[in-house]
Amino acid sequence: MTSGHRMLLWVTVFLVAGQTLLIALYCFLFAPMFFHGVGPDEDYEQSGAATRIVVAMVFGVLAVATNVWSCSGTVHALRNQVPAARRLLAAGTVQAVVVICALIVAWLPAVVASVAVLVPLLLCYALDRRAFS
């Protein structure tokens, strides 16, 4: 593992950790508030909000758990010079789902942020496969 590869892995761990915090904030704090219409110009409504909140919370739990597992495994791989390809692939899959969901709801900042995390993840995955195969 080269020093550039190690540095990119550390940067990727910090990006995934930051993205995990943002996903947690959105899924567990902002989504329940805004799905009930508690936005600045919204009236409180109940129609269909519970289903959307459950979907957001389930996605949040899965995304946060996968990203925490991925980050811990990547840090372990960095310390012990072992491959982290499976962990990187799992985090990349979460980021791809976030990109797709953000595209569906037309949320451009989330698309840009997720792609900015996805690119180094894919690059680290390719470097990791090359270094340990």
ABEGO torsion letter per residue (X at the ends): XBAAAAAAAAAAAAAAAAAAAAAAAAAAAAAAAAAAGABAABBBBABGAAAAAAAAAAAAAAAAAAAAAAAAAAAAAAAAGBBAAAAAAAAAAAAAAAAAAAAAAGBAAAAAAAAAAAAAAAAAAAAAAAAAX
